[in-house]
Amino acid sequence: MPHPSETDESSHALVVTFDPKLSGIVSALLESCGYAVIVCDDPGHLADRAADSSPAVIIVDAAMAPKNPLDLC
């Protein structure tokens, strides 16, 4: 996985999950690759968080209810 530049705005990653254990694991992995991680535990705030941070990648927990993660795109 390429390491983003620390000054690069595209070095943000957005993790969307209700599970704090999962967000911790995914965040640690992404941070080790140079990403600044933002965790969102409410899919209703996903659009705002994405607009605020312009993430290079968004990772959505597929087990997240009540919405289908594909509906968030």
C-alpha positions in Angstrom: 0.0 0.0 0.0 1.5 3.4 -0.9 2.3 5.8 1.9 0.6 9.1 1.5 2.5 12.3 2.2 1.8 13.8 5.6 1.2 17.2 3.9 -1.1 15.7 1.2 -4.7 16.5 1.7 -5.6 13.2 0.2 -3.9 11.4 3.1 -7.2 11.3 5.1 -9.2 8.1 5.5 -12.7 7.9 6.8 -13.8 4.8 8.7 -17.5 4.3 9.2 -18.5 1.8 11.9 -20.4 1.4 15.2 -17.8 -1.1 16.4 -15.0 0.6 18.5 -12.8 -2.5 18.3 -13.1 -2.7 14.5 -12.5 1.1 14.2 -9.4 0.8 16.4 -7.9 -2.1 14.3 -8.6 -0.4 10.9 -7.4 3.0 12.2 -4.2 1.5 13.5 -3.5 -0.2 10.1 -4.3 3.0 8.1 -2.3 5.2 10.4 0.7 2.8 10.0 0.4 3.5 6.3 0.5 7.3 6.8 -3.2 8.1 6.8 -4.9 10.6 9.2 -8.0 8.6 10.2 -11.4 10.1 11.0 -13.9 7.7 12.6 -17.6 8.2 12.0 -20.0 6.1 14.1 -23.2 7.6 12.6 -23.9 6.9 8.9 -26.2 10.0 9.0 -23.1 12.1 9.4 -21.0 10.4 6.7 -21.7 13.0 4.0 -20.7 15.9 6.3 -17.5 14.1 7.5 -16.5 13.3 3.9 -17.1 16.9 2.8 -15.1 18.2 5.7 -12.1 16.0 5.2 -12.1 15.0 1.5 -10.8 11.5 2.3 -8.7 9.5 -0.1 -10.6 6.4 1.1 -13.8 5.6 2.9 -14.1 2.3 4.6 -17.7 1.3 5.7 -18.6 -1.6 8.0 -20.8 -3.8 5.9 -22.6 -5.1 9.1 -23.8 -1.6 9.9 -27.5 -1.4 10.3 -30.1 -0.1 9.5 -28.7 1.2 6.2 -27.1 -0.8 3.4 -23.5 0.5 3.2 -23.9 0.7 -0.6 -26.8 3.2 -0.1 -24.3 5.6 1.5 -22.3 6.0 -1.7 
